[in-house]
Amino acid sequence: MCELAHAASKCKQTQFKAKHDSLIVRRGKKRAVIAVAHKLLEVGFTVIKNKQPYKDPNIDYQKLIVDKNASRWLKALSKYGYLQKQG
């Protein structure tokens, strides 16, 4: 679990990195890793218990979907005549 916690603390913009960074100053590296491992166990238990996929509260999933698909949506709209090309 500590290896997973160490890897999770390296991921950008996740609750695990935020927890690790906030604890590392006050408690030290080793205790911060243990706390993140505990958090991972809590999240894993909740995912299994509720049978719901994990969603990180720090990530805006709606924005990720729009950023990924916006160009494709605009091409489709212009293809079917809903958008006029300017220029």
KOLLUMPA-753647 format. One line per field, with one value per atom (N, C-alpha, C, O): atom name; x, y, z; residue in one letter. Coordinates in steps of 0.001 Angstrom, whole numbers, plus 500000, padded with zeros to 6 digits. Each point is the difference from the previous one (the first is absolute). Layout:
name <- CA, ...
px <- X, ...
py <- Y, ...
pz <- Z, ...
resn <- a, ...
//
This chain:
name <- N, CA, C, O, N, CA, C, O, N, CA, C, O, N, CA, C, O, N, CA, C, O, N, CA, C, O, N, CA, C, O, N, CA, C, O, N, CA, C, O, N, CA, C, O, N, CA, C, O, N, CA, C, O, N, CA, C, O, N, CA, C, O, N, CA, C, O, N, CA, C, O, N, CA, C, O, N, CA, C, O, N, CA, C, O, N, CA, C, O, N, CA, C, O, N, CA, C, O, N, CA, C, O, N, CA, C, O, N, CA, C, O, N, CA, C, O, N, CA, C, O, N, CA, C, O, N, CA, C, O, N, CA, C, O, N, CA, C, O, N, CA, C, O, N, CA, C, O, N, CA, C, O, N, CA, C, O, N, CA, C, O, N, CA, C, O, N, CA, C, O, N, CA, C, O, N, CA, C, O, N, CA, C, O, N, CA, C, O, N, CA, C, O, N, CA, C, O, N, CA, C, O, N, CA, C, O, N, CA, C, O, N, CA, C, O, N, CA, C, O, N, CA, C, O, N, CA, C, O, N, CA, C, O, N, CA, C, O, N, CA, C, O, N, CA, C, O, N, CA, C, O, N, CA, C, O, N, CA, C, O, N, CA, C, O, N, CA, C, O, N, CA, C, O, N, CA, C, O, N, CA, C, O, N, CA, C, O, N, CA, C, O, N, CA, C, O, N, CA, C, O, N, CA, C, O, N, CA, C, O, N, CA, C, O, N, CA, C, O, N, CA, C, O, N, CA, C, O, N, CA, C, O, N, CA, C, O, N, CA, C, O, N, CA, C, O, N, CA, C, O, N, CA, C, O, N, CA, C, O, N, CA, C, O, N, CA, C, O, N, CA, C, O, N, CA, C, O, N, CA, C, O, N, CA, C, O, N, CA, C, O
px <- 500819, 499181, 500863, 499626, 501518, 500872, 500547, 500182, 500079, 500455, 498901, 500268, 498504, 498871, 499826, 499743, 500397, 499851, 501091, 499743, 501458, 501100, 499739, 500240, 499272, 499682, 498825, 500010, 498978, 498826, 500360, 499390, 501588, 500394, 500775, 500194, 500245, 500711, 499058, 500398, 498353, 499045, 499571, 499815, 500029, 499661, 498511, 499174, 500492, 498639, 499059, 498891, 501537, 499125, 499905, 500819, 498176, 499851, 501136, 500325, 500281, 501086, 501269, 500713, 499568, 501148, 499783, 500926, 497858, 499705, 500149, 500543, 498983, 500124, 501466, 500441, 500312, 501425, 500749, 500792, 498953, 500707, 499652, 500852, 497898, 499626, 500587, 500304, 499856, 500516, 501523, 500568, 500088, 501455, 500696, 501059, 498352, 500599, 499887, 500943, 497883, 499750, 500494, 500474, 499418, 500252, 501243, 500541, 499909, 501159, 499599, 498820, 502188, 499746, 499374, 499025, 501529, 499529, 498568, 499191, 500500, 498638, 499000, 498838, 501597, 499122, 499660, 498860, 502118, 499755, 499033, 499104, 501066, 499096, 498582, 499034, 500828, 498680, 499334, 498791, 501991, 499443, 499601, 498982, 501796, 499642, 498689, 499156, 500669, 498750, 498841, 498919, 501297, 498966, 499633, 498828, 502181, 499741, 499151, 499102, 501183, 499197, 498558, 499065, 500758, 498652, 499235, 498832, 501830, 499358, 499687, 498918, 502010, 499771, 498830, 499187, 500722, 498882, 498680, 499010, 500968, 498779, 499572, 498809, 502143, 499690, 499384, 499016, 501558, 499482, 498638, 499090, 500775, 498745, 498844, 498911, 501309, 498931, 499842, 499020, 501931, 499987, 499876, 499259, 501485, 500027, 501445, 500921, 499296, 501379, 500538, 499239, 502075, 500645, 500038, 500349, 499288, 500105, 500742, 499552, 501578, 500815, 499311, 499618, 500212, 499312, 500793, 499424, 501866, 500824, 500026, 500553, 498864, 500044, 498623, 498994, 500964, 498758, 499825, 500531, 498721, 499826, 499228, 500254, 498807, 499226, 500927, 499867, 501070, 500948, 500911, 500313, 500113, 500844, 499282, 500598, 498126, 499228, 499836, 500150, 499542, 499822, 501310, 500010, 501093, 501296, 500373, 500580, 499088, 500361, 499163, 500508, 498214, 499084, 499580, 499285, 501128, 499510, 500303, 499126, 502070, 500340, 499159, 499589, 500159, 499185, 498561, 499374, 500099, 498636, 499871, 499010, 501987, 499955, 500069, 499317, 501497, 500076, 498663, 499564, 499788, 498709, 498940, 499179, 500834, 499024, 500199, 499031, 502218, 500239, 499706, 499574, 500640, 499713, 498510, 499618, 499553, 498549, 499369, 498775, 502052, 499503, 499513, 499369, 500903, 499580, 500980, 499629, 501596, 500989, 500487, 500242, 499898, 500533, 501472, 500363, 500483, 501405, 500201, 499471, 501313, 500279, 501437, 500877, 499367, 501377, 500247, 501140
py <- 498806, 501194, 501257, 501020, 498900, 501177, 500344, 501175, 497810, 500271, 500681, 500928, 498613, 500650, 501433, 500907, 499286, 501343, 500925, 501164, 498321, 500818, 500394, 501142, 497916, 500284, 500976, 500901, 498917, 500879, 501417, 500962, 499168, 501339, 500750, 501211, 498093, 500635, 500459, 500798, 498711, 500371, 501446, 500470, 500222, 501423, 500192, 499247, 501746, 500463, 498903, 499863, 499359, 499009, 500283, 500727, 498692, 500201, 499334, 500424, 498542, 499307, 500847, 500017, 500686, 500895, 501161, 500403, 500135, 501108, 499557, 500739, 498072, 499474, 499804, 500374, 499041, 499743, 501312, 500128, 500846, 501279, 500749, 500682, 499200, 500699, 499332, 500672, 498007, 499279, 499965, 499899, 500183, 499848, 501099, 499767, 501413, 501113, 499770, 500240, 499288, 499861, 498687, 499966, 498937, 498679, 499298, 499109, 501281, 499344, 499104, 499710, 499849, 499233, 498636, 499618, 499659, 498635, 499973, 499182, 501707, 500028, 500510, 499594, 501279, 500482, 498866, 499889, 499277, 498856, 499020, 499477, 500273, 499103, 500576, 499254, 502053, 500633, 499899, 499790, 500358, 499868, 498551, 499750, 499296, 498584, 499721, 499260, 501321, 499844, 500599, 499414, 501740, 500650, 499133, 499894, 499488, 499101, 498806, 499581, 499875, 498885, 500427, 499263, 501925, 500511, 500174, 499624, 500945, 500218, 498660, 499825, 499238, 498675, 499289, 499380, 500704, 499384, 500638, 499298, 502020, 500707, 499640, 499836, 500043, 499627, 498606, 499776, 499289, 498629, 499943, 499322, 501382, 499971, 500600, 499426, 501713, 500690, 499546, 500354, 498869, 499525, 501160, 499932, 501135, 501190, 500255, 499729, 500781, 500323, 501174, 500836, 499212, 501060, 501279, 499984, 501125, 501316, 500909, 500239, 500258, 500888, 501350, 500583, 499931, 501284, 501191, 501067, 498781, 501108, 500110, 500963, 498079, 499998, 500350, 499431, 501506, 500392, 499113, 500300, 498608, 499034, 500595, 499650, 501243, 500649, 500796, 499934, 500817, 500797, 499096, 500325, 498549, 499070, 499461, 499883, 499792, 499470, 501065, 499715, 501511, 501083, 500287, 500149, 499930, 500263, 498910, 500281, 498478, 498877, 499981, 499657, 500710, 499818, 501272, 499916, 501257, 501259, 500133, 500403, 499272, 500161, 499075, 500389, 498414, 499055, 500485, 499883, 500662, 500531, 501185, 500110, 500780, 501162, 499580, 500582, 498419, 499501, 499426, 500222, 499039, 499407, 501076, 499897, 501128, 501092, 500747, 500342, 499908, 500701, 499088, 500488, 498229, 499052, 499984, 499920, 500154, 499950, 501382, 500112, 500955, 501310, 500835, 501036, 498546, 500786, 501125, 500968, 498919, 501048, 500460, 499193, 502111, 500549, 500317, 500608, 498975, 500317, 501485, 500561, 500064, 501426, 500165, 499250, 501718, 500260, 500152, 500223
pz <- 500000, 500000, 500000, 499420, 501228, 500050, 498620, 499679, 499505, 498638, 499194, 499238, 500931, 499329, 500484, 499208, 502089, 500571, 499481, 499694, 500210, 499487, 498545, 499609, 499597, 498601, 499896, 499161, 501696, 499963, 500420, 499534, 501336, 500438, 498918, 500109, 498861, 498888, 498889, 499151, 500839, 498962, 500181, 501123, 497774, 500052, 500257, 499485, 501299, 500249, 500485, 499483, 501501, 500613, 501481, 500564, 500059, 501434, 500771, 501109, 498318, 500682, 500036, 501003, 497899, 499986, 500964, 500705, 499331, 500906, 501450, 500822, 499495, 501365, 500349, 501087, 497992, 500240, 500211, 500934, 498194, 500109, 501277, 500569, 499890, 501225, 501237, 500986, 498967, 501163, 500069, 501087, 497778, 499970, 500810, 500582, 499453, 500740, 501498, 500754, 499665, 501437, 500586, 501136, 498088, 500572, 499459, 500655, 498173, 499396, 498851, 499800, 499437, 498782, 500278, 499354, 501595, 500244, 500520, 499564, 501361, 500548, 498972, 500009, 499121, 498939, 499036, 499549, 500139, 499113, 500659, 499338, 501942, 500720, 500014, 499838, 500353, 500003, 498632, 499908, 499038, 498648, 499740, 499353, 501138, 499866, 500721, 499493, 501675, 500746, 499223, 499945, 499458, 499189, 498793, 499640, 499738, 498871, 500424, 499269, 501906, 500504, 500255, 499687, 500880, 500238, 498691, 499900, 499107, 498703, 499341, 499440, 500621, 499424, 500649, 499314, 502003, 500719, 499590, 499795, 500086, 499620, 498581, 499734, 499364, 498618, 499955, 499295, 501454, 500012, 500682, 499524, 501576, 500764, 499205, 499966, 499400, 499282, 498558, 499345, 500153, 498608, 499018, 499019, 501270, 499158, 499573, 500772, 498024, 499600, 500808, 500488, 499645, 500770, 499183, 498819, 501817, 499377, 500961, 501122, 498430, 500824, 500125, 498986, 502231, 500157, 499466, 499786, 499995, 499519, 498484, 499468, 499825, 498536, 499453, 500424, 498632, 499343, 498766, 498931, 501226, 498927, 498826, 498848, 501439, 498936, 499082, 498778, 501803, 499216, 499167, 498855, 501709, 499254, 498765, 498930, 501219, 498876, 498917, 498812, 501608, 499022, 499278, 498778, 501958, 499369, 499004, 498951, 501380, 499137, 498721, 498933, 501168, 498886, 499281, 499001, 501463, 499439, 498508, 499232, 500353, 498579, 499123, 498907, 501555, 499245, 499902, 498947, 502145, 500002, 499050, 499277, 500719, 499109, 498534, 499156, 500538, 498625, 499557, 498870, 502023, 499653, 499796, 499089, 501746, 499846, 498683, 499321, 500324, 498735, 498803, 498953, 501179, 498924, 499674, 498833, 502183, 499792, 499838, 499943, 499981, 499685, 501161, 499790, 501414, 501162, 500324, 500665, 498882, 500180, 498643, 499102, 500759, 498768, 500228, 501007, 498051, 500103, 499739, 499041, 501844, 499859, 499554, 500427, 498723, 499634, 498575, 499592
resn <- m, m, m, m, c, c, c, c, e, e, e, e, l, l, l, l, a, a, a, a, h, h, h, h, a, a, a, a, a, a, a, a, s, s, s, s, k, k, k, k, c, c, c, c, k, k, k, k, q, q, q, q, t, t, t, t, q, q, q, q, f, f, f, f, k, k, k, k, a, a, a, a, k, k, k, k, h, h, h, h, d, d, d, d, s, s, s, s, l, l, l, l, i, i, i, i, v, v, v, v, r, r, r, r, r, r, r, r, g, g, g, g, k, k, k, k, k, k, k, k, r, r, r, r, a, a, a, a, v, v, v, v, i, i, i, i, a, a, a, a, v, v, v, v, a, a, a, a, h, h, h, h, k, k, k, k, l, l, l, l, l, l, l, l, e, e, e, e, v, v, v, v, g, g, g, g, f, f, f, f, t, t, t, t, v, v, v, v, i, i, i, i, k, k, k, k, n, n, n, n, k, k, k, k, q, q, q, q, p, p, p, p, y, y, y, y, k, k, k, k, d, d, d, d, p, p, p, p, n, n, n, n, i, i, i, i, d, d, d, d, y, y, y, y, q, q, q, q, k, k, k, k, l, l, l, l, i, i, i, i, v, v, v, v, d, d, d, d, k, k, k, k, n, n, n, n, a, a, a, a, s, s, s, s, r, r, r, r, w, w, w, w, l, l, l, l, k, k, k, k, a, a, a, a, l, l, l, l, s, s, s, s, k, k, k, k, y, y, y, y, g, g, g, g, y, y, y, y, l, l, l, l, q, q, q, q, k, k, k, k, q, q, q, q, g, g, g, g
//
